[in-house]
Amino acid sequence: MTQRAIVSEKVPNPPTEPRALRGASFLIAAAALAQLPPPGPPEVAFAGRSNAGKSSAINVLAGRRRLAFASRTPGRTQQIVLFGLPSGAIVADLPGYGYAAVPKAVKREWQDVLAAYVATRSTLVGLVLVVDARHGLKPLDLALLDGFLPSGRPVAVLATKSDKLTRTEGLRAVATIRDELDARYPGRAVEVIAFSASARLGLAEADAVLAGWLAS
């Protein structure tokens, strides 16, 4: 499957609300992989750089205001937070990475933990990579994908904060991300979605992707 970009019109009140993550509730916060529950029901994970808008994306897709929390000091949250869905499926909120104020040793440790999680968690059925549309893919984003995509499992890239760009800028930003992914991961199952939690842009498309993963 080749990458495809999805760019939505800015619709302030979409006709339907996201449903795939509805009813999500907190399960556990794990500071190490050994603290995670044994693999069981399907999981989807959200990953991204600090301040990319990951918590906002989870909250709006779950229809909750404060389900996922962003640390007041970006990059300081060093836990994998799991949320349970009514179906039994699990949503994993992975720690933000790449924030310069975090000590290098801590950053390296958590980058290794995240790499191990996405590469080895057997019940992980899909990865949502949250990327600030204004800044595009960064080396740590690509490093995470390098460890995940060889498994053949799908990825959705949410190009967040797209509402802060003009329509033309947004199209260009999504195309740039898509082209970089095409060049680096030819034939891999990746979708790129223009997204904004505050403007409710791309919600239906992201929700459909998540629903498909969790139903498979």
N, C-alpha and C positions, 0 to 999 in steps of 0.2 A: 504494500500500500504506500502511495506517495503522499507527501505532505500536502495539505490544502489549507488555505487561509480562509477564515470566516470573518467578514467585516459586517457588522450590523448597523442599521440605521439607529440614530439616537432617539429611541422611543421612551418618553418619560414614564409612561404607564403601560407596560406590556399587558396583553390580554390574559395571560396566565402567569401564575407564580411558579417559581422553581419548586420541584417536588422531590428530587432525588435525595437531598440531604434533610428533608423535613423530619422533625422529631428527633434530631440528633441531641444527645446528652453526654455529659462528661463521664468517662470511664476511669482513666488513669493517666498520670503523668510519670513518665519513666526517664530517669537520668542516665540509664545505661540499657543496652540491648537486652541484657539478662533480666531486666525488670519487666520487660514486655510479656503479655500473656502468650501462651503457646499458640502457634499458628492454628487458625481454625476458620472462621468465616472470612469472606473476601474483604480486602482492605483497599482503599484508595488513599493516596498520600498527597499532601500539598507541600511543596517546597519552594524556596525562593530566597533571594537576598533580603537582608534587613531593610525595612522601609519600602519594599516593593508593593505592599498592599495585600499580603497573604491573609492576614486575619480578617480584613474587610471583605475579601472575596468569600471566605468560608462563611462568615456571618450572613451575608446577603443571600448566598445560595441555600443556607439553612433556614432563612427567614427568621433569624435571631439577631438581636442587637449586640449582645455581649457573650456569645458562645465562646468564640476564640478571642484571646486577649493579646494585644501588642504591648510588649514591655515599654515602660517609660524610657528606658535606656536601650536603644536598638542594639541587638546582638547579645544582650545579657541573658536572655532566656535560653537555658541549655537543657531542655527537656523535650521528649517526644510526647505530645499530648494526644490521647486517643479518645474519640467520641463514638458512641454506639448509636446505630440506627434501629428503628423498630423492626426491620427485617433481620437484624442480627449482624449486618455488615458493619464495618468499622471505617472511620475516617481518621487518618493520622495527620496531625499538624506538626510538621517538622520544624526544628529551630531555624530561625533566619541565619544566614551566613554572610560573611564578607564585610562586616562592619569594622572599620579601622580601629576603633577605640578598644576593641577586645584584645587582650594579650595574645601574641602570636601562638604561644603554646596551647592556649584554650581554643583558639580558632582551628589549629591543626588537629587537636583531639576530636573536636566535634565534626570537622569535615570528614575525618576517618569514620566516625560513628555513622554519619549520614550515608557515606559511600557504602558502608557495610549493610546498612538497613535496606537501601534500594536494590542492592545487588543480591542479597541473600534472603530477604523476607519472602517466603514461598507463597503466602496468600495475598501478596500485593498484586492487584490486577491492573492497576493503572496509576500513572503519576501526573499530577497537575503541577506544572512549573509556572510560577508567577513571576513575570518579568515586567519591569517598568517600561512602557512603550517608548518613553522619551529617551531611554538609555540603551535599550536592546540587550542582547545576550552578552554576558560577561564570562571570563574564563572559568569561574567556579560553577556557573550554570552549565557550561559545556562539559566540565569535568563530571558533574553529576549525571548528565545524560550519557556520557561515555560509559559509565558503570551500569546504567539501567537499560539502555536501548538494545544492547546485544542479546538480551533475553527474549526479544520479540514482543514484549508487552507494550501497550500503547502509551503515548504521552499527549497531553493537551497543554499548550502554552497559552496562558492568559496574558495578553499584552495589556496590563492594567494602566489606569489613569489615562486612557485614550481620550476621555472627555477634555483633557487639558490640551489636546492637539486639534488643529483644524481637520476637516474631513480629508483634505489632500495629505496633510502631514500624517494622519492616522493610517491612511492607505499605504503611504510610503514606509512607515515604521513596520507595519505588519508584513509588507512585501520583503523588507530587508531581513526580518527574522526568518521568514519562510525560505528565502534564498540561501541564507547561511546554513539552515538546517538541511536543505536539499543537497548542498555541497558537501557537508560533513557527514550526513547520514542518509545516503541515497536509498530510497525504497523503504525507509522506516515509517512506522505508523505514528505520525505526529500531526496534530492539528494546531493551527494558530488562530486564536480568537481575540478580536479587539474587545476589550473589557473595561468596564468602569463600575465599581460598586455604587458610587454616589449617583451616577447618572443612569444606573440600571441598564447599562449597555452590555450586550453579549450574554445576558443571564440565560435566555432560552437555549442558546447554542451550547453553553457550558453545561447546563442542566441535562440536556439531551445526551451529551457525551457521558456524563457521570451515570445517568440512568442505564445507558447501554452497557457500560462496564460492569455495573453491579448486577445486571440481569443476566450476564453471560456466564 
